[in-house]
Amino acid sequence: MAKRNLETCFSPALYEADRHSGSVVVIIDILRATSAICTAFANGASSIIPVETVEEAKEYKNQGYLVAAERDGYVLDFADFGNSPFNFTREKVEGKTIVYSTTNGTTIIKMASSAGKIVTGSFLNISALTEWIISQESDVVLFCAGWKNRFNLEDTICAGAVAEKLMATSLYSTICDSTHAAMDLWSLAKNDLQGYIEKTAQRSRLRDKGLDDCIEFCLTADFTKKIPVIKNGILVDNIL
Amino acid sequence: MAKRNLETCFSPALYEADRHSGSVVVIIDILRATSAICTAFANGASSIIPVETVEEAKEYKNQGYLVAAERDGYVLDFADFGNSPFNFTREKVEGKTIVYSTTNGTTIIKMASSAGKIVTGSFLNISALTEWIISQESDVVLFCAGWKNRFNLEDTICAGAVAEKLMATSLYSTICDSTHAAMDLWSLAKNDLQGYIEKTAQRSRLRDKGLDDCIEFCLTADFTKKIPVIKNGILVDNIL
């Protein structure tokens, strides 16, 4: 049986939408968008509407929606809260639809919209995510959000962790140098994730802004079994 | 004293020309363009004119120039030879000006043309290259050619090797995740370079085309002390 193809994309600037229309696309933006999305569903959110622009987010706010919106880590003034997973508490999100706009993560959700199946991943849901990917019997692209089109290490090591699990099944093959690099970097990082993350640019940015309290949490494996997938442009829990 | 900034760029699609106009830009395309360029100067070539398009290369050929030109590894029919360093023998190139056009390498030389200083690097000239970079007292960008805009491992580990040497001087600092990744991948590769390169996509491409005879040579450190720099759009040996 032909093996399924596994690729990794390190930045929106490197994404080749035409080649991935039949694939499962896994969006990875662990500090902090996809970690926050996983947390929201774990705490009972019913759906999340990803929006790209500040204007769209503001319009939804005017219509009475609960809005999470940030740029460069800072909560936008009209928003109910920002991008930290700790904002998405059960008290705030249970049973609610949340409108969500972030610096990098929501843009690549839109970019991936031509793909067959889009799912959001993080360490928080990594085992459930991997099982779901395997169940789809499709080629896979691990799509790292990066930071303003640049490569970043934190999304890469998460992609490497997912790739390692997928390759261990023998169902996948890869001739993608980015996937090999991600797995190799994961092999260096996995025994001390927090220590490894110390050198990343995003670690410095979050520290400088006092937004780094959630990093340890974002590196926690299997906090939830939720699998947030995109259906008709909206994030819903696949299990529902 | 303020440290010099060190960055790495994994693909032409990620290059930010505006930010690097005052930097030394190091072009790295080890399989095979920059290895061939280093070999040509080691064997006495007087200059190399990089051209982007097949049409330009053909025009130079009609004017009587010696032309090295390939696409996807294959020698173009009108060219004198292709992209293997083994083509650039002393018999062929000594005292000559060579017109050179390749799939990835010559394009990024043009892209980097707004930078302060442009140099081509490979394992073949790595120590001399690093000494020269240090002597320039500028910020540095290690610009990997990649393959058709994609990340590749072989250029990345060479960038990591250069970065390791530069960082060891304490003259440089980096907050660039790509540089950290390149150094980490180099740390995994350096004890068995040929073994590490086995998994790269370019290794497979060259093997499939019977063009892989030069790989061991391209991974050889310090075959030459030549430092091919761009002056007025033309590659010349900096030592001359």
Interface residues (C-beta under 8 A of the other chain):
Chain A: F10 S11 A13 L14 N149 R150 F151 N152 L153 T156 I175 C176 D177 S178 H180 A181 D184 L185 S187 L188 K199 T200 A201 Q202 S204
Chain B: F10 S11 A13 L14 N149 R150 F151 N152 L153 T156 I175 C176 D177 S178 H180 A181 D184 L185 S187 L188 K199 T200 A201 Q202 S204
